[in-house]
Amino acid sequence: MRSLGLLDDWADYPRRAVEAEYLAVLRFEDEFEVELVPEKVGTSSITYGWEIRRPDGEVCIRGRHTAVNVGADGRPAPLSAKVRSALAGAQA
């Protein structure tokens, strides 16, 4: 999000759904890398796909989660044009 310039105006995005597939064990103090890619940008939600890998490229965890933009009233609210535009350019 930082690389897309979206942290300054970041809103509330509670998670609506999360799924993960554990493929290899990670232990305390193991080094790993995370890749996060927006897969789908909806009217008020964003679905991200992600992988957690060891530095040698072995995938340890693969998953996705959907976050929903909510307004001050706690109800789903449309994503801003800035967020939609930035994420559309970053989609897989």
Phi and psi restraints in degrees (range 20) as a CNS / XPLOR table:
assign (resid 1 and name C) (resid 2 and name N)
       (resid 2 and name CA) (resid 2 and name C) 1.0 -61.3 20.0 2
assign (resid 2 and name N) (resid 2 and name CA)
       (resid 2 and name C) (resid 3 and name N) 1.0 -44.6 20.0 2
assign (resid 2 and name C) (resid 3 and name N)
       (resid 3 and name CA) (resid 3 and name C) 1.0 -66.0 20.0 2
assign (resid 3 and name N) (resid 3 and name CA)
       (resid 3 and name C) (resid 4 and name N) 1.0 -20.5 20.0 2
assign (resid 3 and name C) (resid 4 and name N)
       (resid 4 and name CA) (resid 4 and name C) 1.0 -92.2 20.0 2
assign (resid 4 and name N) (resid 4 and name CA)
       (resid 4 and name C) (resid 5 and name N) 1.0 -2.4 20.0 2
assign (resid 4 and name C) (resid 5 and name N)
       (resid 5 and name CA) (resid 5 and name C) 1.0 74.5 20.0 2
assign (resid 5 and name N) (resid 5 and name CA)
       (resid 5 and name C) (resid 6 and name N) 1.0 29.3 20.0 2
assign (resid 5 and name C) (resid 6 and name N)
       (resid 6 and name CA) (resid 6 and name C) 1.0 -105.2 20.0 2
assign (resid 6 and name N) (resid 6 and name CA)
       (resid 6 and name C) (resid 7 and name N) 1.0 -2.5 20.0 2
assign (resid 6 and name C) (resid 7 and name N)
       (resid 7 and name CA) (resid 7 and name C) 1.0 -76.7 20.0 2
assign (resid 7 and name N) (resid 7 and name CA)
       (resid 7 and name C) (resid 8 and name N) 1.0 -25.9 20.0 2
assign (resid 7 and name C) (resid 8 and name N)
       (resid 8 and name CA) (resid 8 and name C) 1.0 -61.5 20.0 2
assign (resid 8 and name N) (resid 8 and name CA)
       (resid 8 and name C) (resid 9 and name N) 1.0 -40.7 20.0 2
assign (resid 8 and name C) (resid 9 and name N)
       (resid 9 and name CA) (resid 9 and name C) 1.0 -110.2 20.0 2
assign (resid 9 and name N) (resid 9 and name CA)
       (resid 9 and name C) (resid 10 and name N) 1.0 27.5 20.0 2
assign (resid 9 and name C) (resid 10 and name N)
       (resid 10 and name CA) (resid 10 and name C) 1.0 -63.7 20.0 2
assign (resid 10 and name N) (resid 10 and name CA)
       (resid 10 and name C) (resid 11 and name N) 1.0 135.3 20.0 2
assign (resid 10 and name C) (resid 11 and name N)
       (resid 11 and name CA) (resid 11 and name C) 1.0 -100.5 20.0 2
assign (resid 11 and name N) (resid 11 and name CA)
       (resid 11 and name C) (resid 12 and name N) 1.0 -167.5 20.0 2
assign (resid 11 and name C) (resid 12 and name N)
       (resid 12 and name CA) (resid 12 and name C) 1.0 -88.4 20.0 2
assign (resid 12 and name N) (resid 12 and name CA)
       (resid 12 and name C) (resid 13 and name N) 1.0 125.8 20.0 2
assign (resid 12 and name C) (resid 13 and name N)
       (resid 13 and name CA) (resid 13 and name C) 1.0 -131.0 20.0 2
assign (resid 13 and name N) (resid 13 and name CA)
       (resid 13 and name C) (resid 14 and name N) 1.0 73.5 20.0 2
assign (resid 13 and name C) (resid 14 and name N)
       (resid 14 and name CA) (resid 14 and name C) 1.0 -64.7 20.0 2
assign (resid 14 and name N) (resid 14 and name CA)
       (resid 14 and name C) (resid 15 and name N) 1.0 151.4 20.0 2
assign (resid 14 and name C) (resid 15 and name N)
       (resid 15 and name CA) (resid 15 and name C) 1.0 -78.6 20.0 2
assign (resid 15 and name N) (resid 15 and name CA)
       (resid 15 and name C) (resid 16 and name N) 1.0 133.0 20.0 2
assign (resid 15 and name C) (resid 16 and name N)
       (resid 16 and name CA) (resid 16 and name C) 1.0 -97.7 20.0 2
assign (resid 16 and name N) (resid 16 and name CA)
       (resid 16 and name C) (resid 17 and name N) 1.0 -35.9 20.0 2
assign (resid 16 and name C) (resid 17 and name N)
       (resid 17 and name CA) (resid 17 and name C) 1.0 -149.5 20.0 2
assign (resid 17 and name N) (resid 17 and name CA)
       (resid 17 and name C) (resid 18 and name N) 1.0 143.4 20.0 2
assign (resid 17 and name C) (resid 18 and name N)
       (resid 18 and name CA) (resid 18 and name C) 1.0 -140.0 20.0 2
assign (resid 18 and name N) (resid 18 and name CA)
       (resid 18 and name C) (resid 19 and name N) 1.0 136.5 20.0 2
assign (resid 18 and name C) (resid 19 and name N)
       (resid 19 and name CA) (resid 19 and name C) 1.0 -139.1 20.0 2
assign (resid 19 and name N) (resid 19 and name CA)
       (resid 19 and name C) (resid 20 and name N) 1.0 146.9 20.0 2
assign (resid 19 and name C) (resid 20 and name N)
       (resid 20 and name CA) (resid 20 and name C) 1.0 -147.0 20.0 2
assign (resid 20 and name N) (resid 20 and name CA)
       (resid 20 and name C) (resid 21 and name N) 1.0 143.4 20.0 2
assign (resid 20 and name C) (resid 21 and name N)
       (resid 21 and name CA) (resid 21 and name C) 1.0 -117.9 20.0 2
assign (resid 21 and name N) (resid 21 and name CA)
       (resid 21 and name C) (resid 22 and name N) 1.0 117.6 20.0 2
assign (resid 21 and name C) (resid 22 and name N)
       (resid 22 and name CA) (resid 22 and name C) 1.0 -91.2 20.0 2
assign (resid 22 and name N) (resid 22 and name CA)
       (resid 22 and name C) (resid 23 and name N) 1.0 118.5 20.0 2
assign (resid 22 and name C) (resid 23 and name N)
       (resid 23 and name CA) (resid 23 and name C) 1.0 -109.6 20.0 2
assign (resid 23 and name N) (resid 23 and name CA)
       (resid 23 and name C) (resid 24 and name N) 1.0 -27.3 20.0 2
assign (resid 23 and name C) (resid 24 and name N)
       (resid 24 and name CA) (resid 24 and name C) 1.0 -151.1 20.0 2
assign (resid 24 and name N) (resid 24 and name CA)
       (resid 24 and name C) (resid 25 and name N) 1.0 150.5 20.0 2
assign (resid 24 and name C) (resid 25 and name N)
       (resid 25 and name CA) (resid 25 and name C) 1.0 -76.0 20.0 2
assign (resid 25 and name N) (resid 25 and name CA)
       (resid 25 and name C) (resid 26 and name N) 1.0 134.0 20.0 2
assign (resid 25 and name C) (resid 26 and name N)
       (resid 26 and name CA) (resid 26 and name C) 1.0 -110.2 20.0 2
assign (resid 26 and name N) (resid 26 and name CA)
       (resid 26 and name C) (resid 27 and name N) 1.0 137.6 20.0 2
assign (resid 26 and name C) (resid 27 and name N)
       (resid 27 and name CA) (resid 27 and name C) 1.0 -114.9 20.0 2
assign (resid 27 and name N) (resid 27 and name CA)
       (resid 27 and name C) (resid 28 and name N) 1.0 162.6 20.0 2
assign (resid 27 and name C) (resid 28 and name N)
       (resid 28 and name CA) (resid 28 and name C) 1.0 -50.1 20.0 2
assign (resid 28 and name N) (resid 28 and name CA)
       (resid 28 and name C) (resid 29 and name N) 1.0 131.9 20.0 2
assign (resid 28 and name C) (resid 29 and name N)
       (resid 29 and name CA) (resid 29 and name C) 1.0 74.8 20.0 2
assign (resid 29 and name N) (resid 29 and name CA)
       (resid 29 and name C) (resid 30 and name N) 1.0 4.3 20.0 2
assign (resid 29 and name C) (resid 30 and name N)
       (resid 30 and name CA) (resid 30 and name C) 1.0 -65.0 20.0 2
assign (resid 30 and name N) (resid 30 and name CA)
       (resid 30 and name C) (resid 31 and name N) 1.0 141.5 20.0 2
assign (resid 30 and name C) (resid 31 and name N)
       (resid 31 and name CA) (resid 31 and name C) 1.0 -85.3 20.0 2
assign (resid 31 and name N) (resid 31 and name CA)
       (resid 31 and name C) (resid 32 and name N) 1.0 145.2 20.0 2
assign (resid 31 and name C) (resid 32 and name N)
       (resid 32 and name CA) (resid 32 and name C) 1.0 -153.7 20.0 2
assign (resid 32 and name N) (resid 32 and name CA)
       (resid 32 and name C) (resid 33 and name N) 1.0 164.9 20.0 2
assign (resid 32 and name C) (resid 33 and name N)
       (resid 33 and name CA) (resid 33 and name C) 1.0 -121.5 20.0 2
assign (resid 33 and name N) (resid 33 and name CA)
       (resid 33 and name C) (resid 34 and name N) 1.0 147.2 20.0 2
assign (resid 33 and name C) (resid 34 and name N)
       (resid 34 and name CA) (resid 34 and name C) 1.0 -120.8 20.0 2
assign (resid 34 and name N) (resid 34 and name CA)
       (resid 34 and name C) (resid 35 and name N) 1.0 131.3 20.0 2
assign (resid 34 and name C) (resid 35 and name N)
       (resid 35 and name CA) (resid 35 and name C) 1.0 -115.5 20.0 2
assign (resid 35 and name N) (resid 35 and name CA)
       (resid 35 and name C) (resid 36 and name N) 1.0 125.7 20.0 2
assign (resid 35 and name C) (resid 36 and name N)
       (resid 36 and name CA) (resid 36 and name C) 1.0 -123.4 20.0 2
assign (resid 36 and name N) (resid 36 and name CA)
       (resid 36 and name C) (resid 37 and name N) 1.0 124.4 20.0 2
assign (resid 36 and name C) (resid 37 and name N)
       (resid 37 and name CA) (resid 37 and name C) 1.0 -131.9 20.0 2
assign (resid 37 and name N) (resid 37 and name CA)
       (resid 37 and name C) (resid 38 and name N) 1.0 130.2 20.0 2
assign (resid 37 and name C) (resid 38 and name N)
       (resid 38 and name CA) (resid 38 and name C) 1.0 -68.6 20.0 2
assign (resid 38 and name N) (resid 38 and name CA)
       (resid 38 and name C) (resid 39 and name N) 1.0 124.1 20.0 2
assign (resid 38 and name C) (resid 39 and name N)
       (resid 39 and name CA) (resid 39 and name C) 1.0 -94.3 20.0 2
assign (resid 39 and name N) (resid 39 and name CA)
       (resid 39 and name C) (resid 40 and name N) 1.0 -36.5 20.0 2
assign (resid 39 and name C) (resid 40 and name N)
       (resid 40 and name CA) (resid 40 and name C) 1.0 -146.3 20.0 2
assign (resid 40 and name N) (resid 40 and name CA)
       (resid 40 and name C) (resid 41 and name N) 1.0 131.9 20.0 2
assign (resid 40 and name C) (resid 41 and name N)
       (resid 41 and name CA) (resid 41 and name C) 1.0 -114.5 20.0 2
assign (resid 41 and name N) (resid 41 and name CA)
       (resid 41 and name C) (resid 42 and name N) 1.0 112.9 20.0 2
assign (resid 41 and name C) (resid 42 and name N)
       (resid 42 and name CA) (resid 42 and name C) 1.0 -97.2 20.0 2
assign (resid 42 and name N) (resid 42 and name CA)
       (resid 42 and name C) (resid 43 and name N) 1.0 -164.9 20.0 2
assign (resid 42 and name C) (resid 43 and name N)
       (resid 43 and name CA) (resid 43 and name C) 1.0 -67.0 20.0 2
assign (resid 43 and name N) (resid 43 and name CA)
       (resid 43 and name C) (resid 44 and name N) 1.0 -45.1 20.0 2
assign (resid 43 and name C) (resid 44 and name N)
       (resid 44 and name CA) (resid 44 and name C) 1.0 -127.7 20.0 2
assign (resid 44 and name N) (resid 44 and name CA)
       (resid 44 and name C) (resid 45 and name N) 1.0 2.2 20.0 2
assign (resid 44 and name C) (resid 45 and name N)
       (resid 45 and name CA) (resid 45 and name C) 1.0 -129.6 20.0 2
assign (resid 45 and name N) (resid 45 and name CA)
       (resid 45 and name C) (resid 46 and name N) 1.0 160.3 20.0 2
assign (resid 45 and name C) (resid 46 and name N)
       (resid 46 and name CA) (resid 46 and name C) 1.0 -132.7 20.0 2
assign (resid 46 and name N) (resid 46 and name CA)
       (resid 46 and name C) (resid 47 and name N) 1.0 128.5 20.0 2
assign (resid 46 and name C) (resid 47 and name N)
       (resid 47 and name CA) (resid 47 and name C) 1.0 -106.6 20.0 2
assign (resid 47 and name N) (resid 47 and name CA)
       (resid 47 and name C) (resid 48 and name N) 1.0 123.6 20.0 2
assign (resid 47 and name C) (resid 48 and name N)
       (resid 48 and name CA) (resid 48 and name C) 1.0 -107.7 20.0 2
assign (resid 48 and name N) (resid 48 and name CA)
       (resid 48 and name C) (resid 49 and name N) 1.0 140.9 20.0 2
assign (resid 48 and name C) (resid 49 and name N)
       (resid 49 and name CA) (resid 49 and name C) 1.0 -105.8 20.0 2
assign (resid 49 and name N) (resid 49 and name CA)
       (resid 49 and name C) (resid 50 and name N) 1.0 146.4 20.0 2
assign (resid 49 and name C) (resid 50 and name N)
       (resid 50 and name CA) (resid 50 and name C) 1.0 -150.2 20.0 2
assign (resid 50 and name N) (resid 50 and name CA)
       (resid 50 and name C) (resid 51 and name N) 1.0 155.5 20.0 2
assign (resid 50 and name C) (resid 51 and name N)
       (resid 51 and name CA) (resid 51 and name C) 1.0 -134.0 20.0 2
assign (resid 51 and name N) (resid 51 and name CA)
       (resid 51 and name C) (resid 52 and name N) 1.0 143.1 20.0 2
assign (resid 51 and name C) (resid 52 and name N)
       (resid 52 and name CA) (resid 52 and name C) 1.0 -114.3 20.0 2
assign (resid 52 and name N) (resid 52 and name CA)
       (resid 52 and name C) (resid 53 and name N) 1.0 122.2 20.0 2
assign (resid 52 and name C) (resid 53 and name N)
       (resid 53 and name CA) (resid 53 and name C) 1.0 -126.8 20.0 2
assign (resid 53 and name N) (resid 53 and name CA)
       (resid 53 and name C) (resid 54 and name N) 1.0 153.3 20.0 2
assign (resid 53 and name C) (resid 54 and name N)
       (resid 54 and name CA) (resid 54 and name C) 1.0 -73.4 20.0 2
assign (resid 54 and name N) (resid 54 and name CA)
       (resid 54 and name C) (resid 55 and name N) 1.0 160.6 20.0 2
assign (resid 54 and name C) (resid 55 and name N)
       (resid 55 and name CA) (resid 55 and name C) 1.0 -56.8 20.0 2
assign (resid 55 and name N) (resid 55 and name CA)
       (resid 55 and name C) (resid 56 and name N) 1.0 -23.9 20.0 2
assign (resid 55 and name C) (resid 56 and name N)
       (resid 56 and name CA) (resid 56 and name C) 1.0 -82.0 20.0 2
assign (resid 56 and name N) (resid 56 and name CA)
       (resid 56 and name C) (resid 57 and name N) 1.0 -0.1 20.0 2
assign (resid 56 and name C) (resid 57 and name N)
       (resid 57 and name CA) (resid 57 and name C) 1.0 99.4 20.0 2
assign (resid 57 and name N) (resid 57 and name CA)
       (resid 57 and name C) (resid 58 and name N) 1.0 -9.2 20.0 2
assign (resid 57 and name C) (resid 58 and name N)
       (resid 58 and name CA) (resid 58 and name C) 1.0 -63.0 20.0 2
assign (resid 58 and name N) (resid 58 and name CA)
       (resid 58 and name C) (resid 59 and name N) 1.0 125.8 20.0 2
assign (resid 58 and name C) (resid 59 and name N)
       (resid 59 and name CA) (resid 59 and name C) 1.0 -79.6 20.0 2
assign (resid 59 and name N) (resid 59 and name CA)
       (resid 59 and name C) (resid 60 and name N) 1.0 122.7 20.0 2
assign (resid 59 and name C) (resid 60 and name N)
       (resid 60 and name CA) (resid 60 and name C) 1.0 -99.5 20.0 2
assign (resid 60 and name N) (resid 60 and name CA)
       (resid 60 and name C) (resid 61 and name N) 1.0 -37.9 20.0 2
assign (resid 60 and name C) (resid 61 and name N)
       (resid 61 and name CA) (resid 61 and name C) 1.0 -142.0 20.0 2
assign (resid 61 and name N) (resid 61 and name CA)
       (resid 61 and name C) (resid 62 and name N) 1.0 136.2 20.0 2
assign (resid 61 and name C) (resid 62 and name N)
       (resid 62 and name CA) (resid 62 and name C) 1.0 -128.3 20.0 2
assign (resid 62 and name N) (resid 62 and name CA)
       (resid 62 and name C) (resid 63 and name N) 1.0 136.3 20.0 2
assign (resid 62 and name C) (resid 63 and name N)
       (resid 63 and name CA) (resid 63 and name C) 1.0 -164.1 20.0 2
assign (resid 63 and name N) (resid 63 and name CA)
       (resid 63 and name C) (resid 64 and name N) 1.0 -170.1 20.0 2
assign (resid 63 and name C) (resid 64 and name N)
       (resid 64 and name CA) (resid 64 and name C) 1.0 -156.7 20.0 2
assign (resid 64 and name N) (resid 64 and name CA)
       (resid 64 and name C) (resid 65 and name N) 1.0 157.2 20.0 2
assign (resid 64 and name C) (resid 65 and name N)
       (resid 65 and name CA) (resid 65 and name C) 1.0 -147.9 20.0 2
assign (resid 65 and name N) (resid 65 and name CA)
       (resid 65 and name C) (resid 66 and name N) 1.0 151.9 20.0 2
assign (resid 65 and name C) (resid 66 and name N)
       (resid 66 and name CA) (resid 66 and name C) 1.0 -114.3 20.0 2
assign (resid 66 and name N) (resid 66 and name CA)
       (resid 66 and name C) (resid 67 and name N) 1.0 127.7 20.0 2
assign (resid 66 and name C) (resid 67 and name N)
       (resid 67 and name CA) (resid 67 and name C) 1.0 -114.9 20.0 2
assign (resid 67 and name N) (resid 67 and name CA)
       (resid 67 and name C) (resid 68 and name N) 1.0 144.4 20.0 2
assign (resid 67 and name C) (resid 68 and name N)
       (resid 68 and name CA) (resid 68 and name C) 1.0 -118.0 20.0 2
assign (resid 68 and name N) (resid 68 and name CA)
       (resid 68 and name C) (resid 69 and name N) 1.0 130.1 20.0 2
assign (resid 68 and name C) (resid 69 and name N)
       (resid 69 and name CA) (resid 69 and name C) 1.0 -71.9 20.0 2
assign (resid 69 and name N) (resid 69 and name CA)
       (resid 69 and name C) (resid 70 and name N) 1.0 128.2 20.0 2
assign (resid 69 and name C) (resid 70 and name N)
       (resid 70 and name CA) (resid 70 and name C) 1.0 -122.0 20.0 2
assign (resid 70 and name N) (resid 70 and name CA)
       (resid 70 and name C) (resid 71 and name N) 1.0 146.7 20.0 2
assign (resid 70 and name C) (resid 71 and name N)
       (resid 71 and name CA) (resid 71 and name C) 1.0 -84.9 20.0 2
assign (resid 71 and name N) (resid 71 and name CA)
       (resid 71 and name C) (resid 72 and name N) 1.0 -175.5 20.0 2
assign (resid 71 and name C) (resid 72 and name N)
       (resid 72 and name CA) (resid 72 and name C) 1.0 -59.4 20.0 2
assign (resid 72 and name N) (resid 72 and name CA)
       (resid 72 and name C) (resid 73 and name N) 1.0 -27.0 20.0 2
assign (resid 72 and name C) (resid 73 and name N)
       (resid 73 and name CA) (resid 73 and name C) 1.0 -84.1 20.0 2
assign (resid 73 and name N) (resid 73 and name CA)
       (resid 73 and name C) (resid 74 and name N) 1.0 -0.4 20.0 2
assign (resid 73 and name C) (resid 74 and name N)
       (resid 74 and name CA) (resid 74 and name C) 1.0 82.3 20.0 2
assign (resid 74 and name N) (resid 74 and name CA)
       (resid 74 and name C) (resid 75 and name N) 1.0 4.5 20.0 2
assign (resid 74 and name C) (resid 75 and name N)
       (resid 75 and name CA) (resid 75 and name C) 1.0 -97.4 20.0 2
assign (resid 75 and name N) (resid 75 and name CA)
       (resid 75 and name C) (resid 76 and name N) 1.0 154.2 20.0 2
assign (resid 75 and name C) (resid 76 and name N)
       (resid 76 and name CA) (resid 76 and name C) 1.0 -55.4 20.0 2
assign (resid 76 and name N) (resid 76 and name CA)
       (resid 76 and name C) (resid 77 and name N) 1.0 139.0 20.0 2
assign (resid 76 and name C) (resid 77 and name N)
       (resid 77 and name CA) (resid 77 and name C) 1.0 -132.7 20.0 2
assign (resid 77 and name N) (resid 77 and name CA)
       (resid 77 and name C) (resid 78 and name N) 1.0 147.8 20.0 2
assign (resid 77 and name C) (resid 78 and name N)
       (resid 78 and name CA) (resid 78 and name C) 1.0 -59.4 20.0 2
assign (resid 78 and name N) (resid 78 and name CA)
       (resid 78 and name C) (resid 79 and name N) 1.0 144.9 20.0 2
assign (resid 78 and name C) (resid 79 and name N)
       (resid 79 and name CA) (resid 79 and name C) 1.0 -67.0 20.0 2
assign (resid 79 and name N) (resid 79 and name CA)
       (resid 79 and name C) (resid 80 and name N) 1.0 146.9 20.0 2
assign (resid 79 and name C) (resid 80 and name N)
       (resid 80 and name CA) (resid 80 and name C) 1.0 -69.5 20.0 2
assign (resid 80 and name N) (resid 80 and name CA)
       (resid 80 and name C) (resid 81 and name N) 1.0 158.4 20.0 2
assign (resid 80 and name C) (resid 81 and name N)
       (resid 81 and name CA) (resid 81 and name C) 1.0 -61.0 20.0 2
assign (resid 81 and name N) (resid 81 and name CA)
       (resid 81 and name C) (resid 82 and name N) 1.0 -36.4 20.0 2
assign (resid 81 and name C) (resid 82 and name N)
       (resid 82 and name CA) (resid 82 and name C) 1.0 -63.6 20.0 2
assign (resid 82 and name N) (resid 82 and name CA)
       (resid 82 and name C) (resid 83 and name N) 1.0 -45.3 20.0 2
assign (resid 82 and name C) (resid 83 and name N)
       (resid 83 and name CA) (resid 83 and name C) 1.0 -65.3 20.0 2
assign (resid 83 and name N) (resid 83 and name CA)
       (resid 83 and name C) (resid 84 and name N) 1.0 -46.9 20.0 2
assign (resid 83 and name C) (resid 84 and name N)
       (resid 84 and name CA) (resid 84 and name C) 1.0 -58.8 20.0 2
assign (resid 84 and name N) (resid 84 and name CA)
       (resid 84 and name C) (resid 85 and name N) 1.0 -44.8 20.0 2
assign (resid 84 and name C) (resid 85 and name N)
       (resid 85 and name CA) (resid 85 and name C) 1.0 -65.6 20.0 2
assign (resid 85 and name N) (resid 85 and name CA)
       (resid 85 and name C) (resid 86 and name N) 1.0 -46.1 20.0 2
assign (resid 85 and name C) (resid 86 and name N)
       (resid 86 and name CA) (resid 86 and name C) 1.0 -63.4 20.0 2
assign (resid 86 and name N) (resid 86 and name CA)
       (resid 86 and name C) (resid 87 and name N) 1.0 -43.6 20.0 2
assign (resid 86 and name C) (resid 87 and name N)
       (resid 87 and name CA) (resid 87 and name C) 1.0 -73.8 20.0 2
assign (resid 87 and name N) (resid 87 and name CA)
       (resid 87 and name C) (resid 88 and name N) 1.0 -32.6 20.0 2
assign (resid 87 and name C) (resid 88 and name N)
       (resid 88 and name CA) (resid 88 and name C) 1.0 -61.6 20.0 2
assign (resid 88 and name N) (resid 88 and name CA)
       (resid 88 and name C) (resid 89 and name N) 1.0 -37.1 20.0 2
assign (resid 88 and name C) (resid 89 and name N)
       (resid 89 and name CA) (resid 89 and name C) 1.0 -73.0 20.0 2
assign (resid 89 and name N) (resid 89 and name CA)
       (resid 89 and name C) (resid 90 and name N) 1.0 -17.4 20.0 2
assign (resid 89 and name C) (resid 90 and name N)
       (resid 90 and name CA) (resid 90 and name C) 1.0 -102.9 20.0 2
assign (resid 90 and name N) (resid 90 and name CA)
       (resid 90 and name C) (resid 91 and name N) 1.0 -2.0 20.0 2
assign (resid 90 and name C) (resid 91 and name N)
       (resid 91 and name CA) (resid 91 and name C) 1.0 -64.1 20.0 2
assign (resid 91 and name N) (resid 91 and name CA)
       (resid 91 and name C) (resid 92 and name N) 1.0 149.4 20.0 2
